[in-house]
Amino acid sequence: MLVRLSDGTPFKCALESWLEKHGIASAVIVNGIGMMSDVQLQYYEKGKYKTRVFKKPMELLSLQGNISLKDGKPFIHVHATLADEKGKAFGGHLKDATARVTNEIFLLTLDEQMKRGADNKLL
């Protein structure tokens, strides 16, 4: 399944809305390509997430993760690799971003329903 996000679209909000509209509760994010700006990448250290923010547009090289249900709504857990204008790559847990030009996200829907607990762990 292909999801396209247009220029200026808030990534997580738009993807969550698309998933709800199409009734998708569980899926694997196989890959994603495009461009993003206002990227918030996180990494986990000593029991908490640390966030790095990249304001300028970056090329989305890779996107993978999963979709599960939390409190009856789609929960997106995704990791991304992006490159700046010099080709330097950055990666981590994608907290949020803004789609630039286009984002093409490839999903594999699952029959088995995945659910998240209060601690965000898969049940």
Beta strands, then each sheet from edge to edge (+ up, - down):
strand 1: 2-6
strand 2: 27-45
strand 3: 48-54
strand 4: 58-70
strand 5: 73-83
strand 6: 89-109
sheet 1: 1+ 6- 2+ 3-
sheet 2: 1+ 6- 5+ 4-
end
